[in-house]
Amino acid sequence: MSSERIFHLTLAADWQGDTKTAYETSTLGVSLAEQGFIHCSFADQVQQIADLVYRGRDDVLLLEIDPALLRAPVRVDEVDGGASFPHIYGPLNRDAVIRVTPLRLEEDGRLALPHAEPGSGN
């Protein structure tokens, strides 16, 4: 896997839980133990996942992850429909998260994603 940043959407309550332990939420309402990996996205996939899973929620955070800092392995897996998404196969060590951005809810229920910054791999 390249050093391209990967992203994970989560609820603020899930991320801000026990901050002394590794993060173990796979996706909305599903744990790492249940799924076997943590769902992530590349930059150009985040809006699709936000619309599909988190639409209408005003308590969502976008985690920007540096794969080079992860202690668990990352694999890019093909999912139904042929798209490939990055997955973290183990707990997410919090020091691999280089930015946490609260997402604003638009009037139409979509989440407003931040614009990519130059040099961030997006």
N, C-alpha and C positions, 0 to 999 in steps of 0.2 A: 504494500500500500504506500502511496506517495505521502508527502507531508501536507497534502491538501487538507484544509480544515474540514471537520465534519460537525454536524449540528444535531441537537436533540431538543425536542419540545417537551416540556414538563409543566406540571402544576406547581405554583409557588409553594404550596404546603408540602409537596413531596420533596422538593429540593431543599427547603429550609428546615426539614425535620432534624434528625440527628446529624449535625454537621461534622461530628468527629469520626463518623464512619463513612465508608465508601457508599456511593449512591447505587441503589439496586432496583430502580423502577424501569421496566422495559418500555412501557407505553401506558396510556391512560387506563388505569384500573388493572394493569397486569404487571406482576413482579418479574424480576430476572429469574427467580427460582421457577416460576411457572412457564416462562417463555424459553429460557435457555440463552438469551442474549438481550442486549439493549438496542432497541431500534434507533437508528440515526439516519441522517440524510446528508447529501451533498447540498451545497448552497442553492443550486437551481431546483432542488426538490422540496425545499422547506415549505413553500407556499402551498403546494399540493397537499402535503401532509397536514398542514395547519387547517386547510379548508375541509379536508376529509375527516379529521379526528377531533379538532379543537374549535371548530366554528362556533361562535356565540359565547365563548368563555372569556371572561375578563381577568382570569387569574393564571395566565400562561407565561412562562419564561422560555427564552431561547438560549440554550447553552451552546457556546462555541468551544469546540474541543480541538486541541492540538494532538493528533494521533501519536506524535513522537514522544509525548509525555505519558501516554497510557501504560499501565502495568498489565492490562489484559489485552489479548490479541484482538485485532480488528480484521474482519473478512468482508469483502464485497460480495454479496449474495444476490443471485437473480431471484426475483419474486414473480408471482403470477402476473402475466402481461408482458414479461420480458425485461422490465426495468431492473436495474441493479442498485441496491442500497447498501451502505456500510452498516455493519452490526458489530457491537462490542461483545465479545464472548467472555464475560466476567464482569465483576463490579467496576464501576467508573470511579477511579480515584479522583477526588475533587480538585487536586492540584493540576490536573490535565485540562480543566475548564479555564480557558483564558478570558472569557467574557460571559457575563450573564445579563441578558437584556429583557426587561419586562415588556411584553407586547401589548400594544394598544388595540382595543376593539373598535372597529369601524362601525358606522351606522348600519351597514348591511350585514353585520355579523362576522365579517372576515377579520382576520388579525393583520395588523399593519406591520410588515417586517421592515427592519432597518436596511438601509442601503449598504452594499458591500463597500468596504474601505480598500483603497489601493494597497496592494501588498499583502492582503489578508488571505489570498488563495481563493477568493470568491469570484 
